[in-house]
């Protein structure tokens, strides 16, 4: 089998879609909590701070930040090597965009709809929800651009871009699942890499296996 990466905007229902796709296809759902457990075992306690906070000019050159991002890449590759996973967030689309057995998906929605969903889900006022979504968008954009050197607006990095203001989350689950099944039977044209061929440090590989086994 292979891997699905889902990049999503806050309030786009991307996390829900990822979980439902994993259930439908019998894959393992991997998010920041799962990744964070592995990274903290290696002493990267600043994992959330690096991802969830926009760096200032000097922090963008900080060695600890660079090391954390580098190990994030290693961890995600080790997770992908196991295959049969749905990885939500953390720039997975940029790491695995040229693999034969990886489907890269972007889930988005109009700003107003995302605000409404945050208000309903978290009981926020409209003003608080607007600020929450705006700040989150900026932080994620900064992480991808400054740390991973990726551009969310480059459609070339995605196999599917779904707008849940047009497509319902349930439809998105069906479309992603169908596309993944098709890809597994007809690997990406011109791609030579497969996730099973990724070379991983054996100690990290064992830690990833331990984390999966604990689910």
Number of C-alpha atoms within 10 A of each C-alpha: 16 23 27 28 27 28 25 25 21 22 24 25 21 26 22 13 23 31 19 20 26 21 14 12 15 12 20 19 19 22 17 14 10 16 19 18 16 20 22 12 11 12 10 19 14 14 20 12 11 20 20 14 15 19 19 8 8 7 13 16 13 11 10 14 20 15 12 19 20 13 16 20 17 19 22 20 21 24 27 25 21 18 20 18 24 28 29 23 19 24 25 22 25 19 17 23 18 19 20 21 26 29 28 26 24 22 23 21 21 14 16 14 14 22 26 17 17 21 18 13 10 9 12 16 14 15 10 14 22 19 13 15 19 14 15 17 13 12 18 21 16 20 22 17 13 14 19 17 11 18 16 18 8 8 12 10 20 19 15 18 18 21 17 21 15 12 13 13 21 14 14 24 22 15 16 23 19 13 14 23 15 12 18 16 10 11 17 17 10 9 12 11 15 19 21 15 8 12 12 15 10 10 9 18 19 13 18 23 14 12 15 14 8 7 7
